[in-house]
Amino acid sequence: MNQVLPYVTPLIPAFVVIGFFVWFANWIPQTRWQPPQAQEISAAATPAELAQVGQTIVRQRGCLACHTLEPGAGVKGGGRGPNLSGIAARRAQGVKGGPGNLVEYLAQALYEPGAYLVEGYANIMPPSTGAPASLSYEEVVAVIAYLQSLGRTPTVKVGDVPKPTGVRVAREAKATTPEPAVSTDPAAMFSSFNCGDCHSLKTGEVKLGPALDAPGLKQAAAGRGMNIEAYLIESIVDPKAYERKGFPSGVMPQDYGTRMTAAQLDAFVRYLAAQGKRP
Amino acid sequence: MPTGAGIANVVAAGFLLVVAQSVCAQGPGAGPEYPSVMGMDSRLAVWIAAQLHLMFAAFVLAVPMFALFIEYLGWRAVKNDTGEARRYDWLAHEMARLLPAAYSLTAITGALLGFLLFTAYPRFMGYLTGIFGPTFVVYPLFFVAETFCLYFWYYGWDRLQGERKWLHLWLGLLLNIFGTIVMFIADAWATFMMTPGGVDQQGNLVSLYDAVWNPGWMPLNIHRLVANITFGALLCSAYAAYRFLMAKSPQDKALYDWMGYTGNLIALFTMLFLPFAGYYFGFELFAFSATYGVTLMGGVLSWLFIIQAIVIAVLFIGAAYYSWLGLLRIPGSEAQQRWSPVFNVALISGFIVWATPHTMAASIEESTGGFHPVLGALGVMAPKMIAVTLVLVVLYASYLLYRRAGRVPIVPWHRIGTVIEWSALGLTALAITALGVYGYFAPAEVRIKTSIWQIIVLIIGIVVTFILDQLLLRGAKTVAEVRWGTLPRRGQYVLIMLAFVIVWLMALMGYARSGARLNWHVFGIMQDTSPGAGLPSLGEVAVIITVITLIFFVLLAIAFAISGLAKARDSEPGGGRHSPGAVTDGGGA
């Protein structure tokens, strides 16, 4: 033992330091990264279904490592890339000197991100069909549908978007484990998202926020110059964009646009709009 | 043993040549995609084998570089001071003595890695062979040439003395040239996987030249050259520390104290350039695909860089602490010693900024695209560049103080000269800070330029003050000799700890480089669709690289023990052909 000790003792500080590194590496948040799973997308998928898949893709493929979803921040959020919240409303007419409508603009932005750069942002985005996102054509359509839902109602379907030319589509979408189901029951959502804490569906019943009754919604949408559906989407996704007078400012949570899936948003807006359209 | 090791190396090289040729003959499409290798986790096995091979390769590539330089210094000194020449020659030989056994382990781990890669990833290796076929043939030839040079250089040390020394130096130079070529060839394969060039969008070869000289190739070559020297020097220091602790005679203690000091000095010197070499590599990766920047600094590997910053902080502060302890060898150095706590605080502050992330996302799904509201200000590049560059200024200031210890300048202008010298260093720090602050508010393309200017300012500051210091200390009166062999034992413990830390760091960064590709064998060209294509958690990574570190040191200890068994009586520090005599103040740098 005495013969071994002189050889081992000098190692103790080294072992302590390495032990600290191992402890620290195990103390910080632990995440195993798995390659993104290809999404199963039917050619007959509705825009709302596509948007729901698109939202999953945007989260899983790393889009939000640069882009933000900051309601009310306009094009310039706090990220390396432009803010995506409200993009559908902002780019409804495409861009000057480029694609003249939203879908074409989004397709170009995904296939050839450097073709048009938002002022103040560097040309750092890789084509979405290449590494690392490697979107298939159907996945590109789904992402476009999701981006459409950020400020507008998604309308795009598989086949509406041109396939890329000169850009290699990395692989075809394939069957995979389906995402866990989320509730699209509007009444349940009204409860689970705590909407009832501030809003009432009863005519004339005012809580912290305005009542979501027919007269109130009609009046507010008209005042904003929108139809009821568009007004509701904006109010949920970007509540700061327009706040009704007589109610406290900045109370409505800003993150419903990211907490709700596109399908949920679609169902919820339809539900509330039906309330507003009641005679 | 030497002959057997040499044969083992040549056999290993031959094995690689045969395997490469056979895969070329197979073609990229042959065989199952991911066959199981004896039921083991292929990715883990390749990871361990690759990392061990890289470490031994780094060691055997780096040690001949500074050993040859030290031997050259001895050869130059022989006309003026034979004692100094003998000491340098002893030091170079003592460092080279670790090489033959380590070289055999490099060859064995390399052959194991080749076997695992070609067996577990046949399609990927088939593709790589299709791209780099000619280099797969040339590589073993240079490897064999390196092997011959190493063994002739090491075992011809005694025969090629005196008037034939120049021949020995040439052999050492050839060894270094062949070794560097071998590394550069292997770097082409590794960087092609990250930043592929010379191929079309389908991955078909268009230009072998562009595939080799891909965007990441030269930055990695430079980064590895510098990092390997740091790595080899710290391992030599650890060896010297052990020999110091085991030494019985004061003379042996003095020699190994000097060897440890020299190794640490070499490591500190090269460490000055490492952050810049790393940033250069990072810039090129980012320029190739911004995804790398996001993955490494703001995505799934962002926490890894916090660990890296802590590990590097331990490395820098440990090396600086050892240097400050060195002042204890010099009587009358109290004036210099009192600065140590100040420097320590400066170093720790610098590393806190360096370790600050701009986002705290634990996973890609957690990313929100933005910077952290509080940490974001320190987490971006501009403050990090200020911090890391000022850390280097502090380390350099430590070195200047060490040079002053025990010496009194006698030039008549020494007072004003000292004021100018330290003012110049202060001005350098100020300019670096000002450039960094300007860069913080400037657009990205301007910010990159300001970081380059920070490096230029640092180099100018170092060169100017070093020249001034040389002039100031011309003919300086030595009031106290360096008492080699009197360093406290804790200084030797620090050297051993630093060796473990650099090995752990190298394994960590090896993982980072490989992990940054995510699920791609060749980024954007060939996906890894195997079950092991994901990334483990950082906790698991830390455990695996710790195991790799321990295996490496066990193998290295065996190698050192074997070299100790083979050691002839005449190479003992106390006597014989390589006897260096007593080391004096002249041994210091």
Chai-1 contact restraints between the chains, C-beta under 6 A:
chainA,res_idxA,chainB,res_idxB,connection_type,confidence,min_distance_angstrom,max_distance_angstrom,comment,restraint_id
A,P10,B,L245,contact,1.0,0.0,6.0,A-B,restraint_1
A,P10,B,Y493,contact,1.0,0.0,6.0,A-B,restraint_2
A,P10,B,I496,contact,1.0,0.0,6.0,A-B,restraint_3
A,P13,B,Y493,contact,1.0,0.0,6.0,A-B,restraint_4
A,P13,B,M497,contact,1.0,0.0,6.0,A-B,restraint_5
A,A14,B,I496,contact,1.0,0.0,6.0,A-B,restraint_6
A,A14,B,M497,contact,1.0,0.0,6.0,A-B,restraint_7
A,A14,B,F500,contact,1.0,0.0,6.0,A-B,restraint_8
A,V17,B,M497,contact,1.0,0.0,6.0,A-B,restraint_9
A,I18,B,F500,contact,1.0,0.0,6.0,A-B,restraint_10
A,I18,B,W504,contact,1.0,0.0,6.0,A-B,restraint_11
A,I18,B,T546,contact,1.0,0.0,6.0,A-B,restraint_12
A,V22,B,A542,contact,1.0,0.0,6.0,A-B,restraint_13
A,V22,B,T546,contact,1.0,0.0,6.0,A-B,restraint_14
A,A25,B,I307,contact,1.0,0.0,6.0,A-B,restraint_15
A,A25,B,L538,contact,1.0,0.0,6.0,A-B,restraint_16
A,A25,B,G539,contact,1.0,0.0,6.0,A-B,restraint_17
A,A25,B,A542,contact,1.0,0.0,6.0,A-B,restraint_18
A,N26,B,G539,contact,1.0,0.0,6.0,A-B,restraint_19
A,I28,B,W303,contact,1.0,0.0,6.0,A-B,restraint_20
A,P29,B,A362,contact,1.0,0.0,6.0,A-B,restraint_21
A,Q30,B,S537,contact,1.0,0.0,6.0,A-B,restraint_22
A,Q30,B,G539,contact,1.0,0.0,6.0,A-B,restraint_23
A,T31,B,A362,contact,1.0,0.0,6.0,A-B,restraint_24
A,T31,B,S363,contact,1.0,0.0,6.0,A-B,restraint_25
A,R32,B,P536,contact,1.0,0.0,6.0,A-B,restraint_26
A,R32,B,S537,contact,1.0,0.0,6.0,A-B,restraint_27
A,W33,B,V300,contact,1.0,0.0,6.0,A-B,restraint_28
A,W33,B,G534,contact,1.0,0.0,6.0,A-B,restraint_29
A,W33,B,L535,contact,1.0,0.0,6.0,A-B,restraint_30
A,Q34,B,G534,contact,1.0,0.0,6.0,A-B,restraint_31
A,P35,B,N519,contact,1.0,0.0,6.0,A-B,restraint_32
A,P35,B,A533,contact,1.0,0.0,6.0,A-B,restraint_33
A,P35,B,G534,contact,1.0,0.0,6.0,A-B,restraint_34
A,R59,B,E365,contact,1.0,0.0,6.0,A-B,restraint_35
A,G62,B,I364,contact,1.0,0.0,6.0,A-B,restraint_36
A,L64,B,S367,contact,1.0,0.0,6.0,A-B,restraint_37
A,L64,B,G369,contact,1.0,0.0,6.0,A-B,restraint_38
A,A65,B,V294,contact,1.0,0.0,6.0,A-B,restraint_39
A,A65,B,G298,contact,1.0,0.0,6.0,A-B,restraint_40
A,A65,B,G299,contact,1.0,0.0,6.0,A-B,restraint_41
A,A65,B,S367,contact,1.0,0.0,6.0,A-B,restraint_42
A,C66,B,G369,contact,1.0,0.0,6.0,A-B,restraint_43
A,H67,B,G369,contact,1.0,0.0,6.0,A-B,restraint_44
A,T68,B,G369,contact,1.0,0.0,6.0,A-B,restraint_45
A,T68,B,G370,contact,1.0,0.0,6.0,A-B,restraint_46
A,G78,B,G370,contact,1.0,0.0,6.0,A-B,restraint_47
A,G79,B,G369,contact,1.0,0.0,6.0,A-B,restraint_48
A,G79,B,G370,contact,1.0,0.0,6.0,A-B,restraint_49
A,A122,B,A444,contact,1.0,0.0,6.0,A-B,restraint_50
A,I124,B,A290,contact,1.0,0.0,6.0,A-B,restraint_51
A,P126,B,S289,contact,1.0,0.0,6.0,A-B,restraint_52
A,P126,B,T291,contact,1.0,0.0,6.0,A-B,restraint_53
A,G130,B,G524,contact,1.0,0.0,6.0,A-B,restraint_54
A,A131,B,W520,contact,1.0,0.0,6.0,A-B,restraint_55
A,A131,B,F523,contact,1.0,0.0,6.0,A-B,restraint_56
A,A131,B,G524,contact,1.0,0.0,6.0,A-B,restraint_57
A,P132,B,T291,contact,1.0,0.0,6.0,A-B,restraint_58
A,P132,B,L518,contact,1.0,0.0,6.0,A-B,restraint_59
A,R168,B,Q201,contact,1.0,0.0,6.0,A-B,restraint_60
